[in-house]
Amino acid sequence: MKNKIIAGNWKMNKTRAEAESLIRELVPLVAHTPNTVVICVPFTDIYTAVELTRGTNIHVGAQNCHWKESGAYTGEIAPSMLVEAGVEYVVIGHSERRTYFGETDATVLARTKAALAAGLKPIVCIGETLAERQDGRMEEVLTRQVTEGFRDISAEELKHITVAYEPVWAIGTGVTATDEQANDAIRYVRGIFAAKYGKEAADRLYIQYGGSMNDGNAKGLLAMSDVDGGLIGGASLVASKFAAIVHAHE
Ligand code: PEP
C-alpha cells in the first residue's frame, strides 16, 4: 500500500516570524508518521523553512516557478533559485494562479518541464469549476488539463510528479467533495494517465485530493482507495490541524 503525501499550501500567508513559530510547533507533531509531509511556503519563508526542517521529515516546497532559468521576467522565480535555496517540491498550476494570473495548460506544462529539469518535484494541480461540473463537463475538463498540461511529459518524468485533483468549487469554500466524489474523480484522472503511460505508471502516480480538507474530513477522504494524499490550504496554517491531517491515515 502507498503511504500518503500530505502537503500544506500556505498560499500568501505567514511572515518570516510567523513561519518560524508554525514550523517549530509542527516539527515534533509530525515527526513519527509513515506519510510524506511537505510545506509549500511563500518565497520569503523558504530559507527559514529549510533551516528549521533540516534533519526532520518535513520537506519544503514553493508555490510556483518560471520556465526560464533567468531573464526579464519581473516577479517570477527560476527553478534553479529554488533548488539552491533547498526547495524540493513546487506547486504548479494551482487554480488561484489559473484564475487570477492567467495560468494556462501550456504555461503549466512549461513550468513543470523546467521544474523537472532543475530536479524539483512538481505538484501539478488540476480540477473543474462548479459551472463545469454542473454542466456535466467535469470529465472533459480533466481530460483537457491532463492531455494539454502533460503533453510532452515522459514516463520517466512522470515518476517525479505528484498530481493534485482540486475541484475549484471546494477550494477555500468550506465545501468539501464527498469521499466518493473525490475518489471517483481521481479514479477518472488515473484512467487518463493509464491510457497514456500504462496501468503500472498510473497506479504508481500519486494523486492527491485538495479542497477544504480538514482535521474532521481527512480520515474519510484519505481512506479512499484512489486518494493518495492531500493538498491542504487553510488547515495547513494551524500546526495542530495540519498534524491531525498528517496522522489521519497511517
Ligand atoms: C489549496 O490551496 O490547494 C486548497 C485546497 O485550499 P483549502 O484547503 O483552503 O481549500
Residues whose N, C-alpha, C, O or C-beta is under 5 A from the ligand:
A	BS01	PEP	N9 A170 I171 G172 T173 G210 G211 S212 M213 L231 I232 G233 G234 A235
